[in-house]
Amino acid sequence: MGNRSASAEFNILCDPEAAQIVLDVPIKKTMIPLNVTHTAIVTQAVHHRLLNPNIPPSPDGRLPPAATPLRYMLSTLINFFTESYKSTFGFVNGPPLHDALTIAYVAMPELFACRRFRVDVELSGTHTVGETVVDLWNYRLCDDSWGRHGKNCVVAESLDVEGFFNFFLECVERCDKVSPLNPGTVPRTEMGFVY
């Protein structure tokens, strides 16, 4: 499915030729498609935990005030997408988190169920340019390489959503302790970098 056209995802549609070049590079790569990222929904319960995990949920479902400026900023970013995902894509329970799944995959690949496939990008279709095509049924004869003639991509098929949000919120909690947005935190410095 697409989120920028009927069949293309935004980043792929921006430069389908470049995406195909990346897929043809003979190194291992992983794709987390929209059908997986669309399961990582920031529900009211998740949003509540993000804003302030120390306040119990209210009976009327109101969100608590943010415990820290960092949490407020993250909530504001999520709220920015809530209405567009609702009006454009019909997400009534909250917006999905896409990009954070990349970090989660690198840090905790066990949160994902994945399989290796041949993946290509449609480059010339009148209605399908930019569509990511995954050969689910092995129609294309492939070798064992990761490049132009092989099964070139590991594709995430599902996500442990609860495990992901536990990891995400744990990361927010750790960031709270060092974020320069929060009063009273002192950023760590190592090798000249501020964290």
Backbone as ProteinMPNN parsed JSONL, in Angstrom:
{"seq_chain_A": "MGNRSASAEFNILCDPEAAQIVLDVPIKKTMIPLNVTHTAIVTQAVHHRLLNPNIPPSPDGRLPPAATPLRYMLSTLINFFTESYKSTFGFVNGPPLHDALTIAYVAMPELFACRRFRVDVELSGTHTVGETVVDLWNYRLCDDSWGRHGKNCVVAESLDVEGFFNFFLECVERCDKVSPLNPGTVPRTEMGFVY", "coords_chain_A": {"N_chain_A": [[0.845, -1.189, 0.0], [0.305, 2.345, -0.376], [1.346, 5.61, 0.854], [1.68, 7.986, -0.243], [0.934, 7.905, -2.8], [-1.462, 5.9, -4.59], [-0.118, 3.511, -4.515], [2.502, 3.878, -3.654], [5.03, 4.484, -1.204], [6.016, 7.374, 0.643], [8.887, 8.079, 0.894], [10.102, 6.361, -0.989], [8.78, 7.079, -3.331], [9.733, 9.66, -3.666], [12.244, 9.381, -4.868], [12.427, 6.99, -6.817], [14.277, 5.658, -8.479], [16.723, 5.924, -7.117], [16.096, 4.456, -4.851], [15.875, 1.886, -5.957], [18.505, 1.514, -6.772], [19.763, 1.373, -4.271], [18.559, -0.966, -3.31], [19.733, -2.782, -5.046], [22.397, -2.824, -4.314], [25.009, -4.904, -3.214], [24.735, -5.664, -0.358], [23.565, -6.622, 2.895], [20.297, -5.656, 3.718], [17.451, -4.113, 5.307], [13.929, -3.752, 5.245], [11.237, -1.982, 6.558], [8.062, -2.095, 6.082], [5.057, -0.112, 5.348], [2.765, -1.579, 6.118], [3.61, -2.743, 8.441], [4.628, -0.592, 10.008], [2.274, 0.751, 10.366], [1.058, -0.586, 12.405], [2.128, 0.288, 14.727], [0.747, 2.129, 16.597], [0.178, 5.191, 18.193], [-1.669, 5.101, 20.665], [-4.297, 6.376, 22.828], [-3.697, 5.437, 25.38], [-0.929, 4.885, 25.18], [-0.031, 7.451, 24.568], [-0.728, 8.751, 26.917], [1.06, 7.486, 28.732], [3.411, 8.412, 27.631], [3.248, 11.209, 28.084], [2.946, 11.469, 30.937], [3.827, 9.078, 32.958], [3.377, 8.687, 35.65], [0.925, 9.505, 36.51], [-2.269, 8.276, 37.082], [-4.601, 6.964, 34.622], [-7.324, 9.092, 33.67], [-10.835, 8.951, 34.403], [-12.411, 10.13, 32.411], [-10.834, 10.057, 30.197], [-9.096, 12.114, 29.564], [-5.929, 13.484, 28.666], [-2.95, 13.669, 30.647], [-1.093, 16.526, 31.955], [2.11, 17.27, 30.526], [4.97, 15.765, 31.939], [7.537, 16.699, 31.661], [9.459, 19.144, 29.784], [10.64, 17.857, 27.538], [8.952, 15.632, 27.124], [6.615, 17.021, 26.563], [7.343, 18.233, 24.116], [7.676, 15.946, 22.467], [5.066, 14.938, 22.537], [3.723, 17.038, 21.271], [4.765, 16.841, 18.673], [3.715, 14.347, 17.945], [0.963, 14.908, 18.139], [0.726, 16.69, 16.019], [0.615, 15.064, 13.775], [-1.643, 13.555, 14.237], [-4.298, 14.446, 13.428], [-4.027, 14.605, 10.593], [-3.47, 11.942, 9.912], [-5.834, 10.833, 10.747], [-7.846, 12.143, 9.178], [-6.934, 11.733, 6.52], [-6.068, 9.036, 6.273], [-7.717, 7.53, 7.881], [-7.059, 6.75, 10.493], [-8.218, 6.246, 13.5], [-7.533, 5.708, 16.109], [-5.175, 6.915, 16.762], [-1.967, 8.239, 15.623], [0.476, 6.48, 13.577], [3.832, 5.519, 14.487], [6.572, 5.857, 12.559], [9.447, 6.24, 11.903], [10.81, 5.738, 14.312], [10.809, 3.025, 14.492], [12.932, 2.125, 13.001], [15.205, 2.588, 14.588], [14.476, 0.956, 16.7], [14.596, -1.537, 15.436], [17.349, -1.792, 14.923], [18.343, -1.766, 17.541], [16.82, -3.721, 18.886], [16.204, -6.244, 17.296], [14.717, -8.519, 17.723], [12.12, -7.773, 18.203], [10.788, -7.859, 15.858], [9.277, -9.831, 13.28], [10.686, -11.265, 10.529], [11.384, -11.868, 7.016], [13.37, -12.963, 4.26], [13.376, -11.587, 1.003], [13.028, -11.018, -2.552], [13.135, -7.74, -3.58], [11.916, -5.038, -5.418], [11.606, -1.832, -7.079], [8.965, -0.258, -8.685], [9.513, 1.399, -11.641], [8.406, 2.572, -13.904], [5.641, 2.432, -14.168], [2.438, 3.643, -15.067], [0.448, 4.086, -13.128], [1.661, 3.077, -10.942], [4.258, 3.88, -10.339], [7.053, 3.987, -8.225], [6.082, 2.111, -6.481], [6.762, -0.381, -4.092], [7.788, -3.548, -4.723], [7.411, -6.698, -3.563], [8.528, -9.907, -3.926], [6.689, -12.224, -3.015], [6.088, -14.867, -3.639], [8.253, -16.037, -4.836], [8.608, -15.814, -7.659], [10.54, -14.72, -9.305], [13.609, -15.906, -10.427], [16.235, -16.23, -8.261], [19.565, -15.714, -7.02], [21.791, -16.428, -4.232], [22.767, -14.025, -3.37], [22.93, -10.627, -2.076], [22.391, -8.674, -3.848], [21.753, -7.347, -7.147], [20.802, -9.678, -8.457], [19.786, -11.308, -6.546], [17.958, -12.466, -3.591], [17.326, -9.716, -2.141], [16.682, -8.311, 0.199], [15.769, -8.095, 3.62], [12.611, -8.306, 4.939], [10.419, -6.829, 7.147], [7.672, -8.379, 8.647], [5.933, -8.361, 10.76], [5.372, -6.874, 14.006], [6.201, -6.735, 17.453], [4.175, -4.984, 19.089], [3.551, -4.04, 21.695], [5.98, -4.583, 23.012], [7.637, -2.904, 21.505], [6.624, -0.301, 22.163], [7.11, -0.296, 24.911], [9.912, -0.32, 24.884], [10.366, 2.121, 23.488], [9.222, 4.021, 25.279], [10.82, 3.575, 27.493], [13.212, 4.536, 26.483], [12.544, 7.249, 26.236], [12.25, 7.865, 28.921], [14.907, 7.544, 29.798], [16.108, 9.568, 28.272], [14.902, 11.777, 29.408], [16.402, 12.205, 31.692], [18.725, 13.427, 30.871], [18.199, 15.371, 29.016], [18.656, 18.563, 27.566], [16.44, 20.117, 27.371], [14.979, 19.826, 29.638], [14.629, 21.292, 32.831], [17.24, 21.38, 35.208], [18.641, 19.184, 34.354], [21.79, 17.934, 33.45], [23.629, 17.882, 30.645], [25.575, 15.122, 29.489], [29.002, 14.976, 28.659], [31.225, 13.622, 26.377], [34.236, 12.986, 24.862], [34.128, 15.489, 23.631], [31.542, 15.672, 22.643], [28.161, 16.549, 23.187], [25.62, 15.01, 24.993]], "CA_chain_A": [[0.0, 0.0, 0.0], [1.061, 3.583, -0.405], [0.874, 6.719, 1.672], [1.896, 9.213, -1.018], [0.104, 7.636, -3.976], [-2.248, 4.697, -4.333], [0.72, 2.328, -4.332], [3.888, 4.201, -3.293], [5.361, 5.097, 0.072], [6.566, 8.706, 0.408], [10.337, 8.134, 0.663], [10.422, 5.662, -2.227], [8.243, 7.87, -4.436], [10.574, 10.851, -3.858], [13.322, 9.039, -5.802], [12.359, 5.548, -6.993], [15.512, 5.133, -9.079], [17.714, 5.814, -6.051], [15.69, 3.337, -3.994], [16.241, 0.648, -6.649], [19.977, 1.406, -6.686], [20.068, 0.896, -2.918], [18.155, -2.376, -3.231], [20.646, -3.594, -5.852], [23.732, -2.861, -3.714], [25.157, -6.258, -2.665], [24.899, -5.745, 1.091], [22.319, -6.948, 3.59], [19.471, -4.498, 4.055], [16.147, -4.44, 5.894], [12.848, -2.808, 4.969], [10.081, -2.067, 7.454], [7.027, -1.482, 5.242], [3.936, 0.575, 5.985], [1.822, -2.486, 6.777], [4.146, -2.984, 9.783], [4.67, 0.66, 10.778], [0.9, 1.139, 10.681], [0.601, -1.268, 13.618], [2.74, 0.989, 15.87], [-0.169, 3.256, 16.79], [0.246, 5.919, 19.465], [-3.028, 5.136, 21.199], [-4.499, 7.267, 23.975], [-2.974, 4.866, 26.522], [0.504, 5.116, 24.956], [0.192, 8.9, 24.67], [-0.788, 9.051, 28.346], [2.336, 7.04, 29.315], [4.453, 9.323, 27.14], [3.138, 12.503, 28.751], [3.242, 11.368, 32.362], [3.519, 7.718, 33.394], [3.123, 8.65, 37.1], [-0.455, 9.901, 36.792], [-3.177, 7.236, 36.587], [-5.55, 7.438, 33.609], [-8.536, 9.712, 34.201], [-12.045, 8.251, 33.939], [-12.961, 10.746, 31.204], [-9.914, 9.859, 29.08], [-8.238, 13.272, 29.302], [-4.498, 13.267, 28.806], [-2.365, 14.474, 31.723], [-0.078, 17.476, 31.498], [3.429, 16.664, 30.318], [5.816, 15.788, 33.134], [8.772, 17.438, 31.376], [9.445, 19.792, 28.468], [10.935, 16.866, 26.494], [7.716, 14.88, 26.879], [5.697, 17.957, 25.903], [7.772, 18.373, 22.73], [7.351, 14.702, 21.764], [3.61, 14.901, 22.419], [3.35, 18.026, 20.259], [5.084, 16.256, 17.365], [2.73, 13.293, 17.678], [-0.337, 15.564, 17.893], [0.767, 17.313, 14.695], [0.229, 14.073, 12.767], [-2.877, 12.856, 14.6], [-5.44, 14.82, 12.59], [-3.835, 14.25, 9.184], [-3.644, 10.494, 9.778], [-7.257, 10.541, 10.927], [-8.634, 12.618, 8.034], [-6.46, 11.208, 5.243], [-5.899, 7.584, 6.24], [-8.709, 6.861, 8.709], [-6.527, 6.254, 11.759], [-9.026, 6.861, 14.549], [-6.976, 5.425, 17.435], [-3.919, 7.63, 16.93], [-1.069, 8.134, 14.472], [1.557, 5.508, 13.697], [5.222, 5.992, 14.571], [7.316, 5.162, 11.516], [10.912, 6.313, 11.95], [11.349, 5.154, 15.549], [10.943, 1.58, 14.302], [14.269, 1.867, 12.479], [16.084, 2.504, 15.755], [14.078, -0.247, 17.435], [15.106, -2.715, 14.719], [18.796, -1.871, 15.147], [18.606, -2.053, 18.953], [16.102, -4.913, 19.351], [15.603, -6.896, 16.127], [13.794, -9.576, 18.143], [10.756, -7.238, 18.209], [10.249, -7.978, 14.505], [9.317, -11.087, 12.524], [11.161, -10.862, 9.209], [11.787, -12.879, 6.047], [14.161, -12.447, 3.144], [12.661, -11.607, -0.269], [13.462, -10.155, -3.655], [12.359, -6.504, -3.545], [12.22, -4.075, -6.48], [10.766, -0.641, -7.116], [8.382, 0.003, -10.005], [10.113, 2.643, -12.141], [7.784, 3.135, -15.102], [4.193, 2.229, -14.232], [1.619, 4.85, -15.116], [-0.265, 4.248, -11.858], [2.363, 2.389, -9.857], [5.653, 4.298, -10.179], [7.431, 4.112, -6.817], [5.564, 0.999, -5.679], [7.732, -1.373, -3.661], [7.271, -4.851, -5.122], [8.037, -7.79, -2.827], [8.219, -11.183, -4.574], [6.278, -13.125, -1.936], [5.924, -16.247, -4.105], [9.489, -16.477, -5.494], [8.45, -15.913, -9.107], [11.799, -14.377, -9.952], [14.72, -16.789, -10.097], [17.239, -15.428, -7.558], [20.686, -16.414, -6.405], [21.867, -16.229, -2.788], [23.413, -12.752, -3.066], [22.071, -9.538, -1.58], [22.385, -7.619, -4.852], [20.907, -7.227, -8.324], [20.229, -10.939, -8.909], [19.465, -12.156, -5.399], [16.951, -12.034, -2.611], [18.141, -8.574, -1.754], [16.189, -7.515, 1.325], [14.998, -8.662, 4.718], [11.386, -7.505, 5.044], [9.654, -7.037, 8.379], [6.288, -8.779, 8.391], [5.118, -8.013, 11.92], [6.038, -6.168, 15.1], [5.703, -6.853, 18.822], [3.81, -3.585, 19.325], [3.701, -3.732, 23.121], [7.414, -4.56, 23.282], [8.188, -1.682, 20.906], [6.283, 0.896, 22.935], [7.851, -0.363, 26.178], [11.273, 0.121, 24.554], [10.29, 3.543, 23.148], [8.972, 4.812, 26.478], [12.025, 3.456, 28.312], [14.183, 5.476, 25.901], [12.113, 8.6, 26.62], [12.58, 8.016, 30.342], [16.358, 7.743, 29.889], [16.396, 10.892, 27.715], [14.437, 12.765, 30.381], [17.433, 12.443, 32.704], [19.867, 14.17, 30.333], [17.779, 16.322, 27.983], [18.827, 19.974, 27.899], [15.124, 20.753, 27.417], [14.419, 19.697, 30.981], [15.384, 22.016, 33.854], [17.928, 20.577, 36.211], [19.453, 18.102, 33.787], [23.109, 18.356, 32.987], [24.039, 16.989, 29.556], [26.868, 14.46, 29.599], [29.929, 15.236, 27.555], [32.275, 12.633, 26.176], [35.002, 13.235, 23.639], [33.727, 16.742, 23.024], [30.152, 15.65, 22.193], [27.156, 16.738, 24.229], [24.522, 14.044, 24.871]], "C_chain_A": [[0.881, 1.24, 0.0], [0.541, 4.582, 0.606], [1.14, 8.06, 0.989], [1.214, 9.128, -2.373], [-0.674, 6.373, -3.648], [-1.364, 3.493, -4.029], [2.126, 2.619, -3.832], [3.989, 4.872, -1.931], [6.149, 6.381, -0.209], [8.055, 8.7, 0.052], [10.741, 7.462, -0.64], [9.961, 6.498, -3.418], [9.086, 9.119, -4.7], [11.698, 10.592, -4.858], [13.348, 7.526, -5.998], [13.619, 4.934, -7.585], [16.594, 4.951, -8.019], [17.378, 4.648, -5.122], [16.069, 2.003, -4.647], [17.754, 0.433, -6.621], [20.377, 0.855, -5.323], [19.706, -0.58, -2.795], [19.115, -3.289, -3.988], [22.073, -3.654, -5.301], [23.89, -4.206, -2.993], [25.538, -6.302, -1.184], [23.544, -6.056, 1.711], [21.585, -5.657, 3.945], [18.114, -4.963, 4.558], [15.153, -3.341, 5.56], [11.73, -3.055, 5.98], [8.943, -1.347, 6.738], [5.881, -0.881, 6.052], [2.975, -0.382, 6.681], [2.307, -2.884, 8.172], [4.151, -1.69, 10.596], [3.262, 1.116, 11.162], [0.307, 0.353, 11.845], [1.148, -0.599, 14.878], [1.965, 2.281, 16.133], [0.02, 3.879, 18.173], [-1.192, 6.108, 19.946], [-3.1, 6.147, 22.349], [-3.713, 6.758, 25.187], [-1.463, 5.076, 26.383], [0.828, 6.593, 25.125], [0.177, 9.329, 26.138], [0.541, 8.689, 29.021], [3.477, 7.938, 28.865], [4.422, 10.632, 27.916], [3.521, 12.432, 30.221], [2.857, 9.982, 32.87], [3.167, 7.61, 34.874], [1.711, 9.056, 37.476], [-1.377, 8.814, 36.245], [-4.142, 7.81, 35.538], [-6.813, 8.021, 34.252], [-9.756, 8.982, 33.634], [-12.611, 8.831, 32.642], [-12.008, 10.685, 30.008], [-9.03, 11.049, 28.747], [-6.778, 12.909, 29.511], [-3.955, 14.143, 29.924], [-1.445, 15.541, 31.145], [1.262, 16.752, 31.37], [4.274, 16.822, 31.571], [7.075, 16.618, 32.924], [8.639, 18.143, 30.026], [9.759, 18.819, 27.32], [9.676, 16.087, 26.136], [6.671, 15.763, 26.192], [6.044, 18.087, 24.414], [7.404, 17.128, 21.916], [5.844, 14.578, 21.543], [3.125, 15.858, 21.335], [3.636, 17.498, 18.855], [4.071, 15.181, 16.988], [1.375, 13.902, 17.367], [-0.4, 16.209, 16.516], [0.262, 16.347, 13.625], [-1.121, 13.417, 13.036], [-4.021, 13.176, 13.659], [-5.25, 14.443, 11.129], [-3.963, 12.745, 8.978], [-5.106, 10.102, 9.924], [-8.044, 10.922, 9.674], [-8.22, 11.972, 6.717], [-6.484, 9.688, 5.188], [-6.863, 6.82, 7.142], [-8.186, 6.258, 10.0], [-7.272, 6.933, 12.901], [-8.447, 6.658, 15.951], [-5.659, 6.128, 17.714], [-3.035, 7.444, 15.711], [-0.044, 7.016, 14.663], [2.9, 6.211, 13.862], [6.015, 5.19, 13.543], [8.812, 5.099, 11.837], [11.513, 5.688, 13.203], [11.532, 3.645, 15.42], [12.314, 1.213, 13.736], [15.256, 1.692, 13.631], [15.763, 1.248, 16.558], [14.622, -1.495, 16.754], [16.608, -2.886, 14.952], [19.088, -2.311, 16.579], [18.001, -3.38, 19.413], [15.43, -5.627, 18.18], [14.621, -8.003, 16.498], [12.345, -9.085, 18.253], [10.038, -7.46, 16.877], [10.303, -9.419, 14.012], [9.625, -10.693, 11.087], [11.433, -12.084, 8.338], [12.528, -12.203, 4.907], [13.403, -12.652, 1.83], [13.472, -10.877, -1.343], [12.54, -8.945, -3.629], [12.856, -5.594, -4.662], [11.27, -2.899, -6.368], [10.26, -0.462, -8.537], [8.864, 1.38, -10.477], [9.347, 3.278, -13.284], [6.272, 2.978, -15.173], [3.424, 3.537, -14.208], [0.958, 5.134, -13.774], [0.513, 3.715, -10.667], [3.813, 2.817, -9.676], [5.938, 4.527, -8.692], [6.901, 2.999, -5.934], [6.702, 0.037, -5.344], [7.117, -2.745, -3.905], [8.079, -5.935, -4.419], [7.585, -9.098, -3.463], [7.915, -12.236, -3.511], [6.304, -14.59, -2.353], [7.133, -16.764, -4.89], [9.313, -16.707, -6.991], [9.764, -15.645, -9.832], [12.897, -15.327, -9.481], [15.847, -15.934, -9.513], [18.377, -16.31, -7.077], [20.718, -16.057, -4.917], [22.522, -14.909, -2.398], [22.392, -11.746, -2.529], [21.883, -8.459, -2.647], [21.376, -7.807, -5.968], [20.199, -8.523, -8.728], [19.77, -11.844, -7.767], [18.252, -11.702, -4.624], [17.639, -10.94, -1.813], [17.73, -7.845, -0.483], [15.497, -8.39, 2.365], [13.796, -7.737, 4.904], [10.682, -7.85, 6.349], [8.213, -7.344, 8.002], [5.36, -8.473, 9.555], [6.009, -7.434, 13.011], [5.39, -6.542, 16.419], [5.414, -5.424, 19.279], [4.001, -3.203, 20.787], [5.182, -3.644, 23.499], [8.07, -3.307, 22.718], [7.883, -0.468, 21.764], [6.924, 0.874, 24.326], [9.28, 0.127, 25.973], [11.3, 1.627, 24.288], [10.142, 4.399, 24.406], [10.126, 4.708, 27.474], [13.105, 4.413, 27.8], [13.831, 6.916, 26.267], [12.472, 8.856, 28.077], [14.082, 8.267, 30.527], [16.751, 9.12, 29.358], [15.992, 12.004, 28.671], [15.538, 13.154, 31.367], [18.574, 13.316, 32.201], [19.476, 15.248, 29.329], [18.005, 17.764, 28.42], [17.496, 20.735, 27.882], [14.554, 20.79, 28.829], [15.265, 20.466, 31.996], [16.031, 21.047, 34.834], [18.715, 19.411, 35.651], [20.764, 18.685, 33.286], [23.525, 17.4, 31.883], [25.421, 16.404, 29.812], [27.729, 14.881, 28.422], [30.982, 14.145, 27.545], [32.94, 12.95, 24.858], [34.525, 14.49, 22.901], [32.289, 16.779, 22.528], [29.242, 15.835, 23.393], [26.033, 15.771, 23.964], [23.329, 14.533, 25.643]], "O_chain_A": [[2.063, 1.177, 0.339], [-0.555, 4.43, 1.146], [0.87, 9.123, 1.548], [0.95, 10.145, -3.014], [-0.556, 5.836, -2.547], [-1.802, 2.555, -3.361], [2.888, 1.679, -3.603], [3.161, 5.704, -1.557], [6.873, 6.456, -1.202], [8.446, 9.253, -0.976], [11.638, 7.949, -1.329], [10.682, 6.611, -4.409], [9.149, 9.59, -5.836], [12.066, 11.49, -5.616], [14.191, 6.844, -5.415], [13.99, 3.814, -7.234], [17.303, 3.944, -8.019], [18.272, 3.937, -4.663], [16.533, 1.09, -3.963], [18.225, -0.693, -6.465], [21.23, -0.028, -5.231], [20.475, -1.36, -2.233], [19.292, -4.448, -3.611], [22.878, -4.455, -5.774], [23.002, -4.607, -2.24], [26.544, -6.906, -0.811], [22.502, -5.784, 1.115], [22.189, -4.693, 4.413], [17.682, -6.077, 4.264], [15.484, -2.156, 5.585], [11.333, -4.195, 6.221], [8.865, -0.119, 6.782], [5.752, -1.106, 7.256], [2.422, -0.042, 7.727], [1.507, -3.316, 9.001], [3.724, -1.686, 11.751], [3.084, 1.793, 12.174], [-0.834, 0.601, 12.235], [0.682, -0.887, 15.981], [2.473, 3.381, 15.915], [0.02, 3.183, 19.188], [-1.835, 7.122, 19.674], [-2.083, 6.695, 22.776], [-3.133, 7.549, 25.931], [-0.793, 5.409, 27.361], [1.83, 6.951, 25.744], [0.974, 10.172, 26.551], [1.085, 9.482, 29.789], [4.406, 8.197, 29.63], [5.466, 11.113, 28.359], [4.323, 13.234, 30.7], [1.691, 9.736, 33.179], [2.707, 6.558, 35.319], [1.334, 8.963, 38.644], [-1.282, 8.463, 35.069], [-4.459, 9.0, 35.566], [-7.305, 7.503, 35.254], [-9.711, 8.46, 32.52], [-13.224, 8.107, 31.858], [-12.324, 11.194, 28.933], [-8.293, 11.014, 27.762], [-6.432, 12.136, 30.404], [-4.449, 15.252, 30.131], [-1.063, 15.469, 29.977], [1.501, 15.744, 32.035], [4.291, 17.886, 32.189], [7.623, 17.176, 33.875], [7.792, 17.77, 29.214], [9.192, 18.954, 26.235], [9.374, 15.907, 24.957], [5.927, 15.29, 25.333], [5.159, 18.056, 23.559], [6.883, 17.241, 20.807], [5.404, 14.158, 20.473], [2.22, 15.526, 20.569], [2.829, 17.69, 17.946], [3.624, 15.117, 15.843], [0.701, 13.465, 16.433], [-1.47, 16.268, 15.91], [-0.429, 16.75, 12.689], [-1.685, 12.785, 12.143], [-4.658, 12.261, 13.138], [-6.201, 14.005, 10.48], [-4.513, 12.311, 7.966], [-5.563, 9.147, 9.297], [-8.823, 10.117, 9.164], [-9.076, 11.691, 5.878], [-6.875, 9.11, 4.174], [-6.835, 5.589, 7.168], [-8.804, 5.345, 10.548], [-6.979, 8.082, 13.232], [-8.832, 7.364, 16.883], [-5.083, 5.957, 18.788], [-3.311, 6.597, 14.862], [0.266, 6.65, 15.797], [3.078, 7.35, 13.431], [6.112, 3.968, 13.653], [9.366, 4.015, 12.021], [12.623, 5.158, 13.153], [12.321, 3.05, 16.155], [12.803, 0.108, 13.969], [16.049, 0.75, 13.638], [16.665, 0.56, 17.037], [15.066, -2.421, 17.434], [17.082, -4.004, 15.157], [19.975, -3.133, 16.809], [18.593, -4.083, 20.231], [14.203, -5.616, 18.081], [13.784, -8.387, 15.682], [11.432, -9.901, 18.384], [8.825, -7.272, 16.781], [11.259, -10.141, 14.292], [8.913, -9.883, 10.494], [11.678, -13.182, 8.838], [12.331, -11.02, 4.631], [12.862, -13.726, 1.569], [14.467, -10.212, -1.055], [11.318, -9.088, -3.651], [14.06, -5.401, -4.833], [10.265, -2.956, -5.66], [11.041, -0.509, -9.487], [8.652, 2.389, -9.805], [9.612, 4.434, -13.615], [5.674, 3.368, -16.176], [3.727, 4.431, -13.419], [0.91, 6.282, -13.331], [0.092, 3.874, -9.521], [4.542, 2.173, -8.922], [5.162, 5.179, -7.993], [7.235, 2.943, -4.751], [7.504, -0.314, -6.209], [6.06, -3.068, -3.363], [9.281, -6.075, -4.648], [6.386, -9.369, -3.533], [8.778, -13.038, -3.153], [6.52, -15.466, -1.516], [7.051, -17.809, -5.535], [9.817, -17.692, -7.531], [10.061, -16.271, -10.849], [13.086, -15.524, -8.281], [16.355, -15.029, -10.175], [18.19, -17.488, -6.77], [19.778, -15.452, -4.402], [22.805, -14.688, -1.22], [21.184, -11.981, -2.531], [21.27, -7.428, -2.371], [20.29, -8.351, -5.765], [19.103, -8.472, -9.285], [19.41, -13.0, -7.988], [17.61, -10.703, -4.948], [18.437, -11.216, -0.917], [18.363, -6.855, -0.116], [14.742, -9.302, 2.03], [13.955, -6.521, 5.014], [10.388, -9.013, 6.622], [7.612, -6.674, 7.162], [4.15, -8.34, 9.374], [7.236, -7.503, 12.939], [4.167, -6.656, 16.501], [6.298, -4.738, 19.793], [4.557, -2.145, 21.081], [5.588, -2.734, 24.223], [8.943, -2.713, 23.351], [8.782, 0.317, 22.065], [7.248, 1.933, 24.864], [9.801, 0.894, 26.782], [12.166, 2.33, 24.808], [10.856, 5.387, 24.575], [10.383, 5.652, 28.221], [13.825, 5.025, 28.589], [14.717, 7.714, 26.573], [12.944, 9.939, 28.425], [14.475, 9.113, 31.33], [17.628, 9.773, 29.924], [16.649, 13.043, 28.744], [15.597, 14.297, 31.821], [19.315, 13.887, 33.002], [20.343, 15.971, 28.839], [17.598, 18.153, 29.514], [17.435, 21.879, 28.333], [13.757, 21.663, 29.173], [16.486, 20.313, 32.023], [15.444, 20.039, 35.228], [19.394, 18.711, 36.402], [20.811, 19.799, 32.765], [23.754, 16.22, 32.15], [26.323, 17.093, 30.289], [27.227, 15.114, 27.322], [31.552, 13.797, 28.579], [32.267, 13.16, 23.849], [34.528, 14.526, 21.671], [31.844, 17.816, 22.036], [29.524, 15.336, 24.483], [25.53, 15.698, 22.842], [22.295, 13.865, 25.67]]}, "name": "protein", "num_of_chains": 1, "seq": "MGNRSASAEFNILCDPEAAQIVLDVPIKKTMIPLNVTHTAIVTQAVHHRLLNPNIPPSPDGRLPPAATPLRYMLSTLINFFTESYKSTFGFVNGPPLHDALTIAYVAMPELFACRRFRVDVELSGTHTVGETVVDLWNYRLCDDSWGRHGKNCVVAESLDVEGFFNFFLECVERCDKVSPLNPGTVPRTEMGFVY"}
